[in-house]
């Protein structure tokens, strides 16, 4: 991965993730956060959804210095940018977006669509 690719990934990540690390951590600790998302084929998986795990990783990445980011960090940042773009494009419910699984799932990935 070259520097131009890293810069593009970082730009997309920064646009996608509009929650501060402390705000995201607080959200991830909530029951609403833990209630949404894919937890494996059986509905339980490890008990933690893919998005919830992704959110915890986002907090780690956001707290790192740019120079300390690894290729694995950039790979996750790319995944986050793509997920947020896809999920936003689906659009949320027509009513009560504030309390929707759609919003809560996006928030697990660091993006609050109401901001």
C-alpha positions as CSV (number, residue, x, y, z in Angstrom):
1,X,0.0,0.0,0.0
2,X,1.6,3.3,-1.1
3,X,1.3,6.7,0.5
4,X,-1.3,7.9,-1.9
5,X,-3.6,4.9,-1.2
6,X,-3.1,5.5,2.6
7,X,-4.0,9.1,2.2
8,X,-7.2,8.3,0.2
9,X,-8.2,5.6,2.8
10,X,-7.6,8.0,5.7
11,X,-9.7,10.8,3.9
12,X,-12.6,8.4,3.4
13,X,-12.3,7.1,7.0
14,X,-12.3,10.6,8.4
15,X,-15.4,11.5,6.4
16,X,-17.2,8.3,7.4
17,X,-16.4,8.4,11.1
18,X,-18.1,11.5,12.6
19,X,-18.1,10.4,16.2
20,X,-15.2,11.2,18.6
21,X,-13.5,8.2,20.3
22,X,-15.0,9.0,23.7
23,X,-18.5,9.4,22.2
24,X,-18.1,6.2,20.3
25,X,-16.9,4.3,23.4
26,X,-19.9,5.6,25.4
27,X,-22.2,4.5,22.6
28,X,-20.6,1.0,22.4
29,X,-21.2,0.6,26.1
30,X,-25.0,1.1,25.6
31,X,-27.6,-1.7,25.4
32,X,-28.9,-0.2,22.1
33,X,-25.4,-0.6,20.6
34,X,-25.1,-4.2,21.7
35,X,-28.6,-5.1,20.5
36,X,-28.0,-4.5,16.8
37,X,-25.9,-6.1,14.1
38,X,-24.9,-9.4,12.6
39,X,-23.7,-11.9,15.2
40,X,-23.0,-14.9,13.0
41,X,-25.1,-17.4,11.1
42,X,-26.7,-18.7,14.2
43,X,-27.6,-15.2,15.4
44,X,-25.3,-15.5,18.4
45,X,-21.7,-15.8,17.1
46,X,-19.4,-14.6,19.8
47,X,-22.2,-12.6,21.4
48,X,-20.8,-9.4,19.9
49,X,-21.8,-8.1,16.5
50,X,-19.4,-7.5,13.7
51,X,-20.2,-3.7,13.9
52,X,-19.7,-3.6,17.6
53,X,-16.2,-5.1,17.2
54,X,-15.5,-2.7,14.4
55,X,-16.4,0.2,16.6
56,X,-14.0,-0.8,19.3
57,X,-11.2,-1.1,16.6
58,X,-12.2,2.4,15.3
59,X,-11.6,3.8,18.8
60,X,-8.1,2.3,18.8
61,X,-7.3,3.7,15.4
62,X,-8.6,7.2,16.1
63,X,-6.4,7.3,19.2
64,X,-3.2,6.4,17.3
65,X,-0.8,8.8,15.8
66,X,-0.9,8.8,12.0
67,X,2.8,7.6,12.0
68,X,1.8,4.6,14.1
69,X,-0.9,3.3,11.8
70,X,-0.2,-0.2,10.4
71,X,-1.3,-1.8,7.2
72,X,-3.9,-3.7,9.2
73,X,-5.2,-0.4,10.5
74,X,-5.5,1.0,7.0
75,X,-7.3,-2.2,5.9
76,X,-9.9,-1.7,8.7
77,X,-10.2,2.0,7.9
78,X,-11.0,1.0,4.3
79,X,-13.6,-1.5,5.4
80,X,-15.2,1.2,7.7
81,X,-15.4,3.7,4.9
82,X,-17.0,1.2,2.5
83,X,-19.5,-0.1,5.1
84,X,-20.7,3.4,6.1
85,X,-21.1,4.4,2.4
86,X,-23.1,1.2,1.6
87,X,-25.3,1.4,4.7
88,X,-26.0,5.1,4.3
89,X,-27.0,4.5,0.6
90,X,-29.6,2.0,1.8
91,X,-31.4,4.8,3.5
92,X,-33.0,4.6,6.9
93,X,-36.7,4.2,7.9
94,X,-39.1,6.8,6.8
95,X,-40.1,7.5,10.4
96,X,-38.2,7.5,13.7
97,X,-34.7,7.4,12.4
98,X,-33.5,8.5,15.8
99,X,-34.3,5.1,17.4
100,X,-33.8,2.8,14.4
101,X,-31.6,-0.3,14.0
102,X,-30.3,1.4,10.8
103,X,-29.0,4.4,12.8
104,X,-27.7,2.2,15.7
105,X,-25.8,0.0,13.3
106,X,-24.1,3.0,11.6
107,X,-23.2,4.3,15.0
108,X,-21.5,1.1,15.9
109,X,-19.3,1.8,12.9
110,X,-18.6,5.4,14.1
111,X,-21.1,7.3,12.0
112,X,-24.1,9.0,13.4
113,X,-26.4,9.8,10.4
114,X,-28.2,12.5,12.4
115,X,-25.1,14.7,12.8
